[in-house]
Amino acid sequence: MLKEGDPAPDIQLADDLGSPFNLSELKGKRVVLYFYPKADTPGCTTEACEFRDVIESFSRKGAAVVGVSPDKPSAQAKFKEKYHLTFTLLADEEKSAAKAYGVWKEKNMYGKKVMGIERSTFVIGPDGRIEKIYSRVKAQGHAERVLEEL
């Protein structure tokens, strides 16, 4: 299990355009890396739109916002376009990033045990180390909370 102060695992995934993305390319910047269960679902839409609405404030603080879910790049692209999201979304179809960050977990859905993303956010410092971990995030108000604590 990752903890604050640990080096952030590098992520090599396709972005919402299908282009390769490497988290290590953002070294030297602060990164808000948030994991969400599924594009264009109610909680995930709330969270993404709240990040969108304060993205300028994150930029002023020198932080890049990156969202990750198990969706395909095409689903990420539709989600991004539909809600005018102005930050990178990554397609973690193999759940490699979710597993590396420890957010691929057993969940209870309507009385059934299923595997899925536990909504979580990692603030990664310019040095590539995890500064802050938010686990079991409630979507509403989360972006503002992260922004305040940066």
N, C-alpha and C positions, 0 to 999 in steps of 0.2 A: 504494500500500500504506500502510495506516495505521500510525502508530508512536506510542509513548508520548509524551504531551504534546500530541498533536493533538486538536482538538475532536471529540467523538464525533458521528457522523452521527445526526440525529434519526430515529426510527423511528415510523411511523404504520401500525399493523397492527390486525387484530382480535385480541382476547384469546380465551381458552378459552370465554368465554360469548358470543362474537360481538360484543362491545362494542368501540368504538374505543379504542385505546391510543396515546398519544403519549409517547415517552421524555422529551421536553422537560418534561413535567409533573412529572417526578421531579427536576428541577434543584434543587439545594440539598441533595440526599441523595446518598450514595454508592450506586452501582448495580453489582451483579455481573450482567452480561449474558452469558449463556452460550448458545452455538449447539450444537445436537445434530442428528444426521442424521434420526432417525425415532422418533416416540413408540412406547412399548411394545415396544422391541427390547432385547436383553440389555444392551448397553453404556449405552444411553440411560436405561434403567430404573435401572441401578446408579448412574449419575451423579445422576439426579433424586432418588432415594431418599436418597442421601448428603447432598444439599443439604437435603432435607426434615428429615433427622435432626439437622442443626445449624442450622436456620433461626433458632431463638431466639438463638443466639450471633451470627449475622449481624445480627439486629435490635438486639441490645444494642450492637453496634458502629455502629449507624446505617446499615446497608446493606440495601438491597432486593435480592432475587434475582429475576431475570426470565429465563425460558428461551425460546428461539426455535428453531423447526424449520419445515420446509416443509409440515407437516401442516395439514389443515383444522381450523377451530375445534372441530368435533364430535369429531375424533380427539384433540385436545388435552384436551377436556372429559372424555372417557372415560379417558384416561391419568391425568389429575389425580384423578379420582374413584377409579379402581382402586387407586392407590397413595397415596391421601390426601395429595396434594401441597398445600402451603399457600402457594404463591407463584404469581405470574402466569406463564402460558404463552402465547406469541404464535404466531399462525398466519401464516407467511411464504410463502403459497402461490405468490406471483409471484417469490419469492427476491430481492425488492428489498432487504431488510435484509441478507441474506447477501452480496449483491453489494456493497452499500455498505461493509460491514465486511471485504470481501475474503476471505470464508470459503467462497464458492461456487467449488469447484475441481474440476479433473480428478483423479479417483481411479482406482486400480486395484482392481477387484473380480473376484476369481477369474479373473485374466488378461485381463479386459476393461477398457477405458478407459470410465469413466462420469463424469458430472458429479454432484457431491454436496457436502454440507456437510463441511468439515474441522472436526472438533470443536475449538472454540475458546472462550475466555472473555476478556471485556474488563471490567476494573474501571474504572468511570467516576467521577471525583471530583465533589464537590458543585458545582464550577465548570463541569461539562460537558465536561471534558477527560479523555482516556484516561490513567489512572495506570499501568495494568499490562495487558499482553497475554500470554495463555497460548495458544500455538499447538500443534496436533497433540496435544491433551490425551489422556491415558489416563484413562478414566472412574473407575476405582477409586482412591480416595484423593484425588481432585482437590478436592472441596469442602473437605476438612480443610486441604489445602495453601493454598487461597485464603484461608480463614479465618485461618490462622496468619500469613499475610503482610499481612493488613489492618491 
